[in-house]
Amino acid sequence: MTTKNFFDKQSDSTAVKIKILQEYFKGYLPKLLLTFGNCLVADLFCGTGKNGKEDGSALIFIKEANNFLNDKTIVKKQPGAKVYLFFSDGDKQNIKQLKQNISNIEKNDRVIIRRKSYSFDEIFNSITEKLKEAKIPKFFFLDPFSYASFSMDQLRQLMNLLNTEVLFFWPYNEVYRFKTMQGIEKYPSLIKFLQEFTTKGIFDYESQKEFLNSIKEKIKHDLQIDLVRPIEINAGSTKKCLFLLTKHWEGMLLMNQIAWKRAEGGSSVSIRKMNYKQNSLFSKTQMDNLTLEMREFEDSLKDFLTNNPNATNDEIVYFTIKEGFLPRHIVEIFNKCKWIEKVIPISKSYKKGLYISADTLRKNKRFCKFRYKF
Ligand SMILES: C[S@@+](CC[C@H](N)C(=O)[O-])C[C@H]1O[C@@H](n2cnc3c(N)ncnc32)[C@H](O)[C@@H]1O
């Protein structure tokens, strides 16, 4: 599908992107509104709000915000809760069409919508300037047609704002074998991108996974943040990717849960194998046998524990979430591989058990450390 007819019909990879965005936003919004009472969403490449008959990002944000603000729990606990939605797109026609599409749906008065036609570079400075001191939690969704649409420095400036998360979506189907690519010198924006966004630069990556990992490590390094997560969307010749950048482990945990429900090995949604419109597409990943990803995780867990011999239960849980896995995976590895020699209590309230769950972080439960046999 070319960029020209993007809005005529929703492609398979766009449908998966929207599904993941919707699931994430659905899980993320309640946590924010119950804690802060408001939040700001900025969809800065918003399009028209529709892809053919299906909802695009803008309508998904509006509908989910409506649903949640009408929810009995939020009405009771945070009666004044508000969601501010800002939509912008470089194409005036798209914003006009978005206005039309928004007028066709119901809106709660506490969903406050602004839309403007600006290019990303035009709007960027005024947004970062206006939000410099703002404590309101902010969620930026960046969904351009091309990877060359924003810079690492712009990502850094967004993530430097208080209480901020960024979710971006990139097509990267062009290539990932770059060193031996004929005539790469004719593509200066590709060279600039590789130098700016990957640790290895112009290199023949062995797999998409290696390429995405190289981007992940570069973002972590340059932005000095721990929690960066790619999810690959593999639609045959079209390869795309969502990246979540967050400063809070709850955000990363939520995306990990979605990824482990939706993606093979927690990292790649393959559209050929799975039909996203049926539940079976996202069938539960088989965890009975240790998959390749689990074996790799087991190795990094061993490295972590070797370097941190006094690691406590909560530190192990944080490490696991940061690596893109779930607390249940640690229990699975411990049980399958029988590497615990001893659980050492460090708190009087310790009762026998592993205490490996997200609740250990949520409730700050530092109960025990483990002695491992390698
Ligand atoms: C992939 S579409 C967005 C789709 C939308 N998120 C959805 O879910 O329906 C990319 C959009 O980015 C806009 N765009 C491309 N380059 C831009 C730029 N530099 N600044 C602002 N908008 C841009 C295009 O007009 C297009 O509407």
The ligand as a Gaussian input file, in Angstrom:
#p B3LYP/6-31G(d) Opt

LIG

0 1
 C        0.731000       6.598000       8.888000
 S       -0.201000       8.037000       8.729000
 C       -0.939000       8.224000      10.304000
 C       -2.013000       7.257000      10.557000
 C       -2.798000       7.448000      11.827000
 N       -1.961000       7.403000      13.002000
 C       -3.868000       6.390000      11.915000
 O       -3.785000       5.522000      12.781000
 O       -4.807000       6.452000      11.128000
 C        1.011000       9.272000       8.730000
 C        0.483000      10.692000       8.735000
 O        1.594000      11.557000       8.958000
 C        1.388000      12.752000       8.210000
 N        2.725000      13.337000       8.032000
 C        3.743000      12.879000       7.280000
 N        4.845000      13.647000       7.470000
 C        4.514000      14.581000       8.386000
 C        5.222000      15.622000       9.028000
 N        6.501000      15.850000       8.771000
 N        4.570000      16.367000       9.944000
 C        3.275000      16.118000      10.263000
 N        2.543000      15.140000       9.668000
 C        3.157000      14.390000       8.753000
 C        0.715000      12.317000       6.937000
 O       -0.040000      13.378000       6.371000
 C       -0.151000      11.167000       7.439000
 O       -1.465000      11.631000       7.719000

